[in-house]
């Protein structure tokens, strides 16, 4: 049991480090290629989309997809 928890935790830490590093490199590339205004636009778009992603990431997607009712699927699409 402990090995499974350790392995899962290790994978989570590795994936968080990898995605953070890749995001940092993308931010540097955008800043270099598009300048201050382009990076500002990128930041505005990211700040707008991030709260929407958090809502989906909190498990609402899994809850809606577990139910087989088409009404819940339509609610997911509108959400």
N, CA, C and O atoms as a GROMACS GRO file, in nm:
protein
  316
    1UNK      N    1   0.082  -0.120   0.000
    1UNK     CA    2   0.000   0.000   0.000
    1UNK      C    3   0.086   0.126   0.000
    1UNK      O    4   0.058   0.222  -0.072
    2UNK      N    5   0.192   0.125   0.082
    2UNK     CA    6   0.279   0.242   0.089
    2UNK      C    7   0.352   0.265  -0.042
    2UNK      O    8   0.376   0.379  -0.081
    3UNK      N    9   0.388   0.154  -0.110
    3UNK     CA   10   0.457   0.168  -0.238
    3UNK      C   11   0.368   0.234  -0.342
    3UNK      O   12   0.414   0.316  -0.422
    4UNK      N   13   0.242   0.200  -0.340
    4UNK     CA   14   0.146   0.258  -0.434
    4UNK      C   15   0.130   0.408  -0.407
    4UNK      O   16   0.128   0.489  -0.499
    5UNK      N   17   0.117   0.444  -0.281
    5UNK     CA   18   0.103   0.585  -0.245
    5UNK      C   19   0.229   0.662  -0.281
    5UNK      O   20   0.220   0.772  -0.336
    6UNK      N   21   0.345   0.604  -0.252
    6UNK     CA   22   0.472   0.670  -0.286
    6UNK      C   23   0.485   0.688  -0.436
    6UNK      O   24   0.527   0.794  -0.483
    7UNK      N   25   0.450   0.583  -0.512
    7UNK     CA   26   0.459   0.592  -0.658
    7UNK      C   27   0.365   0.699  -0.713
    7UNK      O   28   0.405   0.780  -0.797
    8UNK      N   29   0.241   0.700  -0.666
    8UNK     CA   30   0.145   0.800  -0.714
    8UNK      C   31   0.189   0.941  -0.676
    8UNK      O   32   0.176   1.033  -0.757
    9UNK      N   33   0.239   0.959  -0.556
    9UNK     CA   34   0.287   1.090  -0.514
    9UNK      C   35   0.406   1.133  -0.597
    9UNK      O   36   0.416   1.250  -0.635
   10UNK      N   37   0.495   1.041  -0.626
   10UNK     CA   38   0.611   1.073  -0.710
   10UNK      C   39   0.569   1.117  -0.850
   10UNK      O   40   0.621   1.214  -0.904
   11UNK      N   41   0.474   1.045  -0.906
   11UNK     CA   42   0.424   1.084  -1.039
   11UNK      C   43   0.358   1.221  -1.036
   11UNK      O   44   0.375   1.301  -1.128
   12UNK      N   45   0.283   1.249  -0.931
   12UNK     CA   46   0.218   1.380  -0.919
   12UNK      C   47   0.322   1.491  -0.909
   12UNK      O   48   0.309   1.594  -0.976
   13UNK      N   49   0.423   1.472  -0.827
   13UNK     CA   50   0.528   1.573  -0.812
   13UNK      C   51   0.602   1.593  -0.944
   13UNK      O   52   0.626   1.707  -0.984
   14UNK      N   53   0.638   1.484  -1.010
   14UNK     CA   54   0.707   1.495  -1.138
   14UNK      C   55   0.623   1.567  -1.242
   14UNK      O   56   0.674   1.652  -1.315
   15UNK      N   57   0.494   1.534  -1.249
   15UNK     CA   58   0.409   1.599  -1.350
   15UNK      C   59   0.390   1.747  -1.319
   15UNK      O   60   0.384   1.828  -1.411
   16UNK      N   61   0.379   1.784  -1.191
   16UNK     CA   62   0.367   1.925  -1.156
   16UNK      C   63   0.493   2.002  -1.192
   16UNK      O   64   0.486   2.113  -1.244
   17UNK      N   65   0.610   1.943  -1.165
   17UNK     CA   66   0.736   2.008  -1.201
   17UNK      C   67   0.750   2.021  -1.352
   17UNK      O   68   0.794   2.125  -1.402
   18UNK      N   69   0.713   1.918  -1.424
   18UNK     CA   70   0.724   1.921  -1.570
   18UNK      C   71   0.631   2.027  -1.630
   18UNK      O   72   0.673   2.105  -1.716
   19UNK      N   73   0.506   2.030  -1.586
   19UNK     CA   74   0.414   2.129  -1.643
   19UNK      C   75   0.451   2.271  -1.602
   19UNK      O   76   0.433   2.364  -1.681
   20UNK      N   77   0.503   2.289  -1.482
   20UNK     CA   78   0.547   2.422  -1.440
   20UNK      C   79   0.667   2.468  -1.523
   20UNK      O   80   0.672   2.583  -1.567
   21UNK      N   81   0.761   2.378  -1.545
   21UNK     CA   82   0.878   2.413  -1.626
   21UNK      C   83   0.841   2.444  -1.770
   21UNK      O   84   0.892   2.540  -1.828
   22UNK      N   85   0.753   2.365  -1.827
   22UNK     CA   86   0.710   2.390  -1.965
   22UNK      C   87   0.633   2.522  -1.975
   22UNK      O   88   0.652   2.597  -2.070
   23UNK      N   89   0.548   2.549  -1.878
   23UNK     CA   90   0.475   2.676  -1.877
   23UNK      C   91   0.570   2.795  -1.867
   23UNK      O   92   0.549   2.897  -1.933
   24UNK      N   93   0.673   2.782  -1.785
   24UNK     CA   94   0.772   2.888  -1.773
   24UNK      C   95   0.846   2.911  -1.904
   24UNK      O   96   0.866   3.025  -1.945
   25UNK      N   97   0.886   2.804  -1.971
   25UNK     CA   98   0.953   2.817  -2.100
   25UNK      C   99   0.861   2.880  -2.205
   25UNK      O  100   0.907   2.961  -2.286
   26UNK      N  101   0.736   2.843  -2.206
   26UNK     CA  102   0.641   2.902  -2.301
   26UNK      C  103   0.624   3.050  -2.273
   26UNK      O  104   0.617   3.130  -2.366
   27UNK      N  105   0.617   3.088  -2.146
   27UNK     CA  106   0.606   3.230  -2.112
   27UNK      C  107   0.728   3.308  -2.159
   27UNK      O  108   0.714   3.420  -2.208
   28UNK      N  109   0.846   3.251  -2.144
   28UNK     CA  110   0.968   3.317  -2.191
   28UNK      C  111   0.965   3.333  -2.343
   28UNK      O  112   0.998   3.439  -2.395
   29UNK      N  113   0.926   3.228  -2.414
   29UNK     CA  114   0.920   3.235  -2.560
   29UNK      C  115   0.818   3.339  -2.607
   29UNK      O  116   0.846   3.414  -2.701
   30UNK      N  117   0.703   3.344  -2.543
   30UNK     CA  118   0.601   3.443  -2.580
   30UNK      C  119   0.651   3.583  -2.553
   30UNK      O  120   0.631   3.673  -2.636
   31UNK      N  121   0.715   3.604  -2.440
   31UNK     CA  122   0.767   3.737  -2.406
   31UNK      C  123   0.875   3.780  -2.504
   31UNK      O  124   0.880   3.897  -2.543
   32UNK      N  125   0.962   3.689  -2.543
   32UNK     CA  126   1.069   3.725  -2.638
   32UNK      C  127   1.016   3.753  -2.779
   32UNK      O  128   1.061   3.845  -2.846
   33UNK      N  129   0.919   3.672  -2.822
   33UNK     CA  130   0.872   3.684  -2.961
   33UNK      C  131   0.769   3.794  -2.980
   33UNK      O  132   0.766   3.855  -3.087
   34UNK      N  133   0.685   3.821  -2.881
   34UNK     CA  134   0.576   3.916  -2.900
   34UNK      C  135   0.593   4.045  -2.821
   34UNK      O  136   0.514   4.137  -2.838
   35UNK      N  137   0.693   4.053  -2.738
   35UNK     CA  138   0.719   4.176  -2.664
   35UNK      C  139   0.623   4.195  -2.548
   35UNK      O  140   0.550   4.104  -2.506
   36UNK      N  141   0.627   4.318  -2.497
   36UNK     CA  142   0.549   4.350  -2.377
   36UNK      C  143   0.399   4.343  -2.404
   36UNK      O  144   0.325   4.288  -2.324
   37UNK      N  145   0.354   4.398  -2.515
   37UNK     CA  146   0.210   4.400  -2.544
   37UNK      C  147   0.155   4.260  -2.571
   37UNK      O  148   0.047   4.224  -2.525
   38UNK      N  149   0.231   4.182  -2.646
   38UNK     CA  150   0.187   4.045  -2.673
   38UNK      C  151   0.183   3.961  -2.548
   38UNK      O  152   0.091   3.880  -2.529
   39UNK      N  153   0.282   3.979  -2.461
   39UNK     CA  154   0.282   3.903  -2.336
   39UNK      C  155   0.168   3.949  -2.246
   39UNK      O  156   0.110   3.868  -2.173
   40UNK      N  157   0.135   4.078  -2.250
   40UNK     CA  158   0.022   4.130  -2.173
   40UNK      C  159  -0.109   4.069  -2.220
   40UNK      O  160  -0.195   4.034  -2.139
   41UNK      N  161  -0.125   4.058  -2.352
   41UNK     CA  162  -0.246   3.994  -2.406
   41UNK      C  163  -0.254   3.847  -2.365
   41UNK      O  164  -0.360   3.797  -2.330
   42UNK      N  165  -0.140   3.779  -2.369
   42UNK     CA  166  -0.135   3.639  -2.326
   42UNK      C  167  -0.176   3.626  -2.180
   42UNK      O  168  -0.249   3.534  -2.143
   43UNK      N  169  -0.128   3.718  -2.097
   43UNK     CA  170  -0.160   3.715  -1.955
   43UNK      C  171  -0.308   3.740  -1.931
   43UNK      O  172  -0.368   3.676  -1.845
   44UNK      N  173  -0.367   3.833  -2.006
   44UNK     CA  174  -0.510   3.860  -1.991
   44UNK      C  175  -0.593   3.737  -2.028
   44UNK      O  176  -0.688   3.703  -1.958
   45UNK      N  177  -0.557   3.673  -2.137
   45UNK     CA  178  -0.632   3.554  -2.180
   45UNK      C  179  -0.618   3.443  -2.078
   45UNK      O  180  -0.717   3.377  -2.044
   46UNK      N  181  -0.497   3.421  -2.029
   46UNK     CA  182  -0.474   3.317  -1.929
   46UNK      C  183  -0.551   3.344  -1.800
   46UNK      O  184  -0.609   3.253  -1.741
   47UNK      N  185  -0.552   3.470  -1.758
   47UNK     CA  186  -0.624   3.505  -1.634
   47UNK      C  187  -0.774   3.489  -1.651
   47UNK      O  188  -0.844   3.460  -1.554
   48UNK      N  189  -0.825   3.506  -1.771
   48UNK     CA  190  -0.968   3.488  -1.796
   48UNK      C  191  -1.007   3.340  -1.798
   48UNK      O  192  -1.112   3.303  -1.746
   49UNK      N  193  -0.923   3.257  -1.857
   49UNK     CA  194  -0.955   3.116  -1.874
   49UNK      C  195  -0.928   3.035  -1.746
   49UNK      O  196  -0.996   2.935  -1.722
   50UNK      N  197  -0.833   3.076  -1.664
   50UNK     CA  198  -0.792   2.998  -1.546
   50UNK      C  199  -0.908   2.968  -1.450
   50UNK      O  200  -0.920   2.854  -1.407
   51UNK      N  201  -0.994   3.065  -1.414
   51UNK     CA  202  -1.104   3.030  -1.323
   51UNK      C  203  -1.202   2.929  -1.383
   51UNK      O  204  -1.258   2.846  -1.311
   52UNK      N  205  -1.222   2.935  -1.513
   52UNK     CA  206  -1.310   2.837  -1.578
   52UNK      C  207  -1.250   2.697  -1.570
   52UNK      O  208  -1.322   2.599  -1.548
   53UNK      N  209  -1.120   2.688  -1.587
   53UNK     CA  210  -1.053   2.559  -1.577
   53UNK      C  211  -1.062   2.504  -1.434
   53UNK      O  212  -1.078   2.383  -1.415
   54UNK      N  213  -1.051   2.590  -1.336
   54UNK     CA  214  -1.061   2.545  -1.197
   54UNK      C  215  -1.198   2.484  -1.167
   54UNK      O  216  -1.207   2.386  -1.093
   55UNK      N  217  -1.302   2.542  -1.222
   55UNK     CA  218  -1.437   2.488  -1.200
   55UNK      C  219  -1.446   2.347  -1.256
   55UNK      O  220  -1.502   2.257  -1.191
   56UNK      N  221  -1.394   2.327  -1.374
   56UNK     CA  222  -1.399   2.194  -1.436
   56UNK      C  223  -1.306   2.098  -1.362
   56UNK      O  224  -1.338   1.980  -1.346
   57UNK      N  225  -1.193   2.147  -1.316
   57UNK     CA  226  -1.094   2.062  -1.251
   57UNK      C  227  -1.139   2.018  -1.112
   57UNK      O  228  -1.085   1.920  -1.061
   58UNK      N  229  -1.233   2.084  -1.050
   58UNK     CA  230  -1.278   2.046  -0.917
   58UNK      C  231  -1.369   1.923  -0.918
   58UNK      O  232  -1.424   1.886  -0.815
   59UNK      N  233  -1.384   1.860  -1.031
   59UNK     CA  234  -1.456   1.735  -1.036
   59UNK      C  235  -1.596   1.744  -1.092
   59UNK      O  236  -1.666   1.643  -1.099
   60UNK      N  237  -1.639   1.861  -1.133
   60UNK     CA  238  -1.773   1.871  -1.191
   60UNK      C  239  -1.784   1.789  -1.318
   60UNK      O  240  -1.889   1.732  -1.346
   61UNK      N  241  -1.677   1.782  -1.393
   61UNK     CA  242  -1.677   1.703  -1.515
   61UNK      C  243  -1.704   1.557  -1.483
   61UNK      O  244  -1.786   1.494  -1.549
   62UNK      N  245  -1.636   1.502  -1.385
   62UNK     CA  246  -1.655   1.361  -1.349
   62UNK      C  247  -1.796   1.335  -1.296
   62UNK      O  248  -1.855   1.231  -1.326
   63UNK      N  249  -1.849   1.428  -1.219
   63UNK     CA  250  -1.984   1.410  -1.164
   63UNK      C  251  -2.087   1.407  -1.275
   63UNK      O  252  -2.176   1.322  -1.276
   64UNK      N  253  -2.075   1.499  -1.370
   64UNK     CA  254  -2.172   1.503  -1.478
   64UNK      C  255  -2.159   1.382  -1.570
   64UNK      O  256  -2.259   1.331  -1.619
   65UNK      N  257  -2.038   1.337  -1.595
   65UNK     CA  258  -2.020   1.226  -1.687
   65UNK      C  259  -2.059   1.091  -1.625
   65UNK      O  260  -2.087   0.996  -1.698
   66UNK      N  261  -2.063   1.081  -1.494
   66UNK     CA  262  -2.104   0.956  -1.431
   66UNK      C  263  -2.252   0.930  -1.450
   66UNK      O  264  -2.295   0.815  -1.459
   67UNK      N  265  -2.329   1.035  -1.457
   67UNK     CA  266  -2.473   1.018  -1.474
   67UNK      C  267  -2.504   1.002  -1.623
   67UNK      O  268  -2.442   1.066  -1.709
   68UNK      N  269  -2.597   0.917  -1.652
   68UNK     CA  270  -2.626   0.885  -1.791
   68UNK      C  271  -2.738   0.971  -1.848
   68UNK      O  272  -2.777   0.954  -1.964
   69UNK      N  273  -2.789   1.060  -1.771
   69UNK     CA  274  -2.899   1.143  -1.819
   69UNK      C  275  -2.846   1.247  -1.917
   69UNK      O  276  -2.742   1.309  -1.893
   70UNK      N  277  -2.915   1.266  -2.026
   70UNK     CA  278  -2.872   1.362  -2.126
   70UNK      C  279  -2.883   1.506  -2.075
   70UNK      O  280  -2.813   1.595  -2.123
   71UNK      N  281  -2.973   1.528  -1.978
   71UNK     CA  282  -2.988   1.662  -1.922
   71UNK      C  283  -2.859   1.708  -1.855
   71UNK      O  284  -2.818   1.823  -1.870
   72UNK      N  285  -2.794   1.618  -1.782
   72UNK     CA  286  -2.669   1.653  -1.716
   72UNK      C  287  -2.558   1.679  -1.816
   72UNK      O  288  -2.474   1.766  -1.795
   73UNK      N  289  -2.558   1.604  -1.926
   73UNK     CA  290  -2.457   1.627  -2.029
   73UNK      C  291  -2.477   1.763  -2.094
   73UNK      O  292  -2.380   1.833  -2.121
   74UNK      N  293  -2.602   1.802  -2.118
   74UNK     CA  294  -2.629   1.934  -2.174
   74UNK      C  295  -2.586   2.042  -2.075
   74UNK      O  296  -2.531   2.144  -2.115
   75UNK      N  297  -2.611   2.022  -1.947
   75UNK     CA  298  -2.565   2.119  -1.846
   75UNK      C  299  -2.413   2.131  -1.848
   75UNK      O  300  -2.360   2.241  -1.833
   76UNK      N  301  -2.344   2.021  -1.866
   76UNK     CA  302  -2.197   2.024  -1.873
   76UNK      C  303  -2.151   2.106  -1.992
   76UNK      O  304  -2.057   2.185  -1.981
   77UNK      N  305  -2.217   2.089  -2.104
   77UNK     CA  306  -2.179   2.164  -2.223
   77UNK      C  307  -2.200   2.314  -2.203
   77UNK      O  308  -2.117   2.395  -2.246
   78UNK      N  309  -2.310   2.351  -2.138
   78UNK     CA  310  -2.336   2.493  -2.114
   78UNK      C  311  -2.247   2.550  -2.004
   78UNK      O  312  -2.220   2.670  -2.003
   79UNK      N  313  -2.202   2.466  -1.912
   79UNK     CA  314  -2.113   2.510  -1.805
   79UNK      C  315  -1.980   2.550  -1.860
   79UNK      O  316  -1.892   2.591  -1.784
   0.00000   0.00000   0.00000
